[in-house]
Amino acid sequence: MKGDSIIASEAEESSLPLLLPLHAAPSQEYEQFTCNGSVDIRGYPASKRHTGNWRACYSILGGEFCGAMAYYGVGTNLVSYLTKAQKKSNVAAASNIASWQGTCYLTALLGAFLADSYLGRHRTIVVSLMVVTMGVLLLTLSASIPASIHVMATATSNSQEALSSLGLFLTALGLGGIWPCVPTFGADQFDDTDAAEKEQKQLYYNWYYFAVNGGFLFASTVLVWVQDDHGWGWGFGIPAAVSAVGVAGFLACMKLYRYQKPGGSALTRICQVVVAAARKVNVDVPTDSSLLHEMPPGEESAIVGSRKLMHTDGLKFFDRAATITTSEDKSTDATNPWKLCTVTQVEELKILARMLPVFLTGIVFNTAEAFFPLFIEQGQVMDNHIIEQLWIPPATLTTFNCLCIIILAPAYDKVVMPVVSRITGMKRGLSELQRIGVGMVFVMFSMVSAALVETVRLDTAKNRLLMSILWQAPQYMFVGVAKVFSIVGFIEFAYEQSPDAMRSLCQACSLLMVTLGSYLVSIMLKMIDSVTAGRGSHGWIPEDLNEGRLDLLFWLMAVLHLLNLLAFAYCAARYKCKLAT
């Protein structure tokens, strides 16, 4: 009998699939189904052996690559299309692009709300990719109209502009559903309750960011070349085709995915807690948290798709919403969430309140990439010759940022994490908050590097000499390193610490910080220019940078990033992690 069991064990081991490089060893304690509430395509508890894990993530990462290539394929060279093909002025083109980019990030809130509340993440992603495909197809059509239709010039111009405007709107609307849902849906493929799968999920975030920047690199090199040399029809048509491939990939792998059920309107639940707590402003909260209202042991959470959350101290005002009064104990009010909420529902709001200060520090962090136009302007007054006959455009140095991300993101778990884990004593190297903090240090280094380069450049310009543009490489690379740490850290933080039924919404809040960072830079530059210019002064950022003080602006930003780092450290030290059952 013992020999038979050994043979059976060997046969079972031999039936395991070969593991690809991204895979890790399977958990020693194998369980048949996931324990985090995920279900398969039929709505049954998800099988660990046949669904999720890396087998499902390949198509998700591929879909993100397609979405990123569609966005950057349209946005990277959009100013050239609007000014050259549609003959718009520089001001009008810049205004349209700024509005479009802002819309892309703002629609993420809508996409996340629909995913968490009603549609679910997979359905939201598929529909959004279809919308993006339609939008880029309309852009392709608008670029092809002048060559295929011979009508009056005015009518052609109006048709082209109308199609491109509609195409840009649909693209922004679709991207709003992709950005907050893809990282969350990919993380859903790993079971939090399984130690081996949870470890693999931490690696997924790095590969997700690798896919995003892979799409950017392809779009900013190959697609830009196609658009400039082979026309806008091909330049927009390729992203449309790739986006359609992404839709097909998501539909083809539906049986492999693990799904989290949408939990209903998060906004309604938040309002219910606030209203219920306000109704009981004079009610005392019991010192024993077990007396607060919660679903009985053994029953699922009242929120669909969410695990129960344990009570935490702090923000006690909202605990009133779960406090059972004498009248509620003997009436139907116990089933009315506008008068009595569960502990899990109250903890959802507490979690969001605790996450908000951390997210707000992301506003200043995201000003770094918004400074790239100033980096490029700085490069325009430097010597851009590598050798006598070879020169590079100043904007080309942004490739250092992208290449740094593409190299470091997949190498993080193989090189960086083992080294850091020896220092911190943590198997994963750094927690989400520590990872964000490290990125903030590097983004400060970027501004210090830019300030030092500008200081030296101004001194050499006084002697009518040009400084080599390659001295700008470190400031771009520091931003790339900072993004690998902080952006991935924010993605991981938004997923791991958010309530189960609000994960897409928290991802959207993280994305919103990018928009707010850009707005902050715009406001700061206008204020600095109005304060420093005039009265015979050229200001810090004049048309001729040799007459300005761009170095002082970079030093100012370095100090601002330092203060932001200190504020983040304070918030991180006081942060209380969520406690899920």
Number of C-alpha atoms within 10 A of each C-alpha: 6 7 8 9 10 11 12 12 11 11 11 10 10 10 8 10 8 8 12 9 6 13 14 13 9 12 11 8 9 10 12 12 18 22 17 20 20 24 21 19 14 9 12 12 18 27 19 19 15 16 24 26 25 22 18 21 23 16 23 26 22 20 28 29 25 27 34 26 29 29 23 22 30 24 18 16 18 18 19 18 19 20 16 11 16 17 13 16 13 13 10 14 19 16 11 18 17 14 11 19 15 18 19 26 26 20 21 29 23 16 28 28 26 22 29 26 23 15 19 23 29 24 17 23 31 21 16 26 32 20 22 32 28 21 26 29 24 25 28 23 21 26 25 18 17 16 8 9 10 10 11 8 11 9 11 16 18 12 16 21 17 15 21 23 18 17 24 26 19 22 30 25 25 28 28 28 33 26 26 31 30 23 24 23 23 26 26 23 29 29 25 17 11 16 14 17 22 17 16 19 21 19 19 25 23 25 21 25 24 24 24 22 24 21 22 24 20 16 26 22 14 12 26 22 14 17 20 13 11 12 16 22 19 17 25 25 23 21 27 29 15 19 29 19 17 26 22 16 17 21 14 11 16 16 14 22 28 31 26 25 23 23 21 21 17 21 11 12 20 16 14 21 28 19 18 22 25 16 15 21 13 9 15 12 21 13 8 7 16 11 12 21 18 21 13 8 7 6 9 14 19 16 20 16 22 23 19 24 21 15 18 18 10 11 13 13 15 25 28 28 31 27 26 21 17 8 10 15 10 9 9 9 15 19 11 12 19 19 23 27 30 23 27 24 26 26 25 22 20 23 19 17 12 21 22 14 16 22 20 19 23 25 23 22 28 24 23 24 21 18 16 17 12 14 22 19 16 20 22 15 18 21 16 19 14 12 8 7 6 8 12 14 12 21 14 11 21 21 18 19 22 23 16 20 26 22 14 20 27 21 14 18 16 12 11 14 17 16 13 15 14 11 11 12 11 13 13 16 20 20 15 22 21 16 21 31 22 19 25 30 21 22 30 27 20 27 27 20 23 25 23 16 19 26 15 12 22 21 14 14 15 11 8 9 13 16 21 15 24 16 16 24 17 17 26 26 23 22 29 30 25 29 29 26 28 28 25 25 25 23 24 26 23 25 22 18 20 22 27 25 25 27 26 33 28 28 26 27 22 25 26 22 21 22 20 19 22 21 16 16 20 14 11 12 14 10 11 14 15 12 11 15 15 10 7 6 11 17 20 22 22 15 11 10 18 19 16 18 19 23 23 16 17 23 18 15 23 23 15 16 24 17 14 22 23 15 15 22 18 13 18 19 9 10 15 16 13 19 14 15 8
